[in-house]
Each structure stands twice: as structure tokens, then as C-alpha cells.
Amino acid sequence: MPSREELFREWSVGQLAERSGLSVSALHFYERKGLISSTRNEGNQRRFSREMLRRLAFIRASQSLGIPLTEIGEALSTLPQQRTPNEADWAVLAEGWREVLDARMGLLERLRDDLTSCIGCGCLSFERCKIVNPADRLSVEGPGARRLMPGTTHQGLID
């Protein structure tokens, strides 16, 4: 009789979904994006190795940090032979993502601070607000969230 370990050396998509807490459709999506991979058995059914569970944990942890799937895929593609990330891999990748996260946190802090200051008057309009955007000076810079763009300065505007 095969051991429990031998029985679950490879999992069906349903078993992997149950173990990972993800839906079957999410697993299919990740597979189409090249983030996870499977083999096919004699009945042409997908089979996932146990290491895909660790790979999914890596993907979910990365996503919880706000890392887009494209960047997660790029990070995974740097690993030798498409192997599953280990602790050392995570440390290297996390260091590379630190700058991105720091910049994102700075942007969110500026957004929070601007939102708090603008709520004082209640107008919430960058077009009409005399405090945040006097004389609609931001319009000359073109469309978009100019006050939130890193590295830009705005003469005479409150930052």
C-alpha cells in the first residue's frame, strides 16, 4: 500500500486549490501567466508538484506587498531552472522590491496629507481650490495627478 506521501506527491488542480486556499480558476490563471506549471497524466489531467504550493505562497506574499503579477513573474524567471524560491531567494527579491515599496509609501503619505489638508474647506476640487491649486496653476502641466508625481515641484503651491 502506498504511503500518504506517495499518494500526494502530485496533486490535481482541485487538491492544490484546497491546500492553497485559492480557486481553481485562479490556479488556471496563474498557470496561463507562467507563474506555476503542471504536467499531464495518462488521462490528460493536470498534475501539480508539491513545490507549487510553496510557489503559490511566494506569489500571495508578494501580492500582499502590492507587487504586480508581472513583476512577480519576472522575479520567478530569474531563478535557475524555474525552481521554487527559497528563503535566500526571498531575501534577494525583497531587497530589490524595498525601493519600489518605499516610493509607493511616500506617494501614499503625500496623498493622505493632501487629502487631510483639503478636507478643511470641503471643496475637494483641484480646479477651484484656492489653497491647494491657486489660479488652477496645475493645468499648465497637463492632465494627471501632478501633485502626486515623485520628483515634481510646483511653484507657489502648497506641498
C-alpha positions, 0 to 999 in steps of 0.5 A, a space after each residue: 500500500 502506498 504511503 500518504 506521501 506517495 499518494 500526494 506527491 502530485 496533486 490535481 488542480 482541485 487538491 492544490 486549490 484546497 491546500 492553497 486556499 485559492 480557486 481553481 480558476 485562479 490556479 488556471 490563471 496563474 498557470 496561463 501567466 507562467 507563474 506555476 506549471 503542471 504536467 499531464 497524466 495518462 488521462 490528460 489531467 493536470 498534475 501539480 508538484 508539491 513545490 507549487 504550493 510553496 510557489 503559490 505562497 511566494 506569489 500571495 506574499 508578494 501580492 500582499 506587498 502590492 507587487 504586480 503579477 508581472 513583476 512577480 513573474 519576472 522575479 520567478 524567471 530569474 531563478 535557475 531552472 524555474 525552481 521554487 524560491 527559497 528563503 535566500 531567494 526571498 531575501 534577494 527579491 525583497 531587497 530589490 522590491 524595498 525601493 519600489 515599496 518605499 516610493 509607493 509609501 511616500 506617494 501614499 503619505 503625500 496623498 493622505 496629507 493632501 487629502 487631510 489638508 483639503 478636507 478643511 474647506 470641503 471643496 475637494 476640487 483641484 480646479 477651484 481650490 484656492 489653497 491647494 491649486 491657486 489660479 488652477 496653476 496645475 493645468 499648465 502641466 497637463 492632465 494627471 495627478 501632478 501633485 502626486 508625481 515623485 520628483 515634481 515641484 510646483 511653484 507657489 503651491 502648497 506641498 
